[in-house]
Amino acid sequence: MAEFIESNRGKSLLIFENYKFSKANTKLDGTTRWKCINRKCTAILYTNQTNTICSESENIIHINHDPYTRNLIDRQILNTVCKRKAEEDFHSRPKKIIIEEICKPSALNTNITDVQRISKNIYEKRKKILLANSNDLAMGVHKALDDMKPVTKEGEPFLLLNDKEKNVVIFSCNTNLKLLSEIDTIYMDGTFKCCPRFFKQMFTIHILKNGHYIPIIFCLFLNKSYETYLYILNKINGLLNDFNIQFSPKWVTIDFKMAIHKAVEVVWPNVEIVGCRFHLTQAWWRSVQKFGLSVDYKNMSSEIGQWIRHTFGLLFLDPHEVSECFVNDFMSDCPDNKRLKKYCDYLTDNFISEESLFPPQYWAAATASFVRTTNACESFFSFFNQCCYKHTPSIMNWLAVLINEVQTDVYIKIRSINILKTPGDTKNVERQRRNEAYIEDYKKNKICRYEFVKQISYNYLAIQNKT
């Protein structure tokens, strides 16, 4: 009985009695002539249009060689199947594909050498398809995207912008963009960890409605300059106009990069920028480490450490109270220490003074709400990174994750957006209630300002100690 497999070069092979035959030619009547792949062998056989071996192929005599072992043939079949699946499913790890196939009866004799060879072949196959060896970004990634014309699982065009000159790509669809007309707050953040090759940053825009954080716009670009952010935000505004979508956000929550702050203020001059509380506390914590104060900070009995920890409570004051509290309350109570003075100067120059880079109106607010962070963006990047089996995946691999995993989940969230989602983390809920009680006590003058800041400052104690 004959069986057909694929050679390592993608050509058809016929297996008969454990000998391999390559296709020679096909006659007008549909009969195909096959010859032994051993060049010194003259064995020939024929198949008809139904791929059945013809009677004239009987008594085939092979010269100068023995038949292949069944294990070797099964390995080639396994290799062919795995390579085909690797083409169809770009974002699955090669090992996962191989394991799924070797569980079948025909591949039970596979050993580790076979797995290594097949894995290597999968990578080589993907290199050709995914343009991984292209040194020309414009002719490689951008051309591949133009040729592919990516669409979502629901058939919507997904490539909004493919700028070859500026090396900027924007993905989204009409369903996603329509959400912007229903909300007034967006969350923007970027990451350098799960970018496809030839790009340096993946940048996303999320929205929040009824407790659902939903990523709706995905961008790729090469740097984090003011000009790049400005170009991207202006392009997004232009695309929204093309879709006849009216969008003018009231609040934009972002991290503490001056470039993105300036770009947001230019594109949406009336917007209120909300500095992410998590990024702010991380920046303060890094300065604590930089000035050699981390040991004091972690020492619960240290006067210096206690003073530093209390500064994190400034986040929960109204903006107009921050500077006065820092000068009158904190500085009058500040321990005499040269390293601590550097920390004070850092806070003043960058966050406390009205002339600082990021004055209090960007980050201070008398609210216990957890929506003043871009943690949803950070969680999304963490999930996306886990879906990619390489630190810098190819553009096709990256896009497969974005369409198959992310956008499919986005559709589900959009269909569920009118269902109120309650917080699932009981610890966060309890912490929020406790902070709301502190804020209420302060507003009712039950506690003084400095005492309020001290009490609520322990919000971020656990976070810093884990860093």
PyMOL commands that set and color helices and strands:
alter all, ss='L'
color gray80, all
select helices_A, chain A and resi 55-57+70-88+94-102+105-107+112-129+138-148+174-182+226-242+258-267+277-290+294-298+303-316+319-333+338-352+360-362+375-387+395-415+426-443+449-466
alter helices_A, ss='H'
color red, helices_A
select strands_A, chain A and resi 3-6+12-16+19-26+32-36+44-47+159-163+168-171+185-191+201-209+212-221+251-254+272-275
alter strands_A, ss='S'
color yellow, strands_A
deselect
rebuild
show_as cartoon
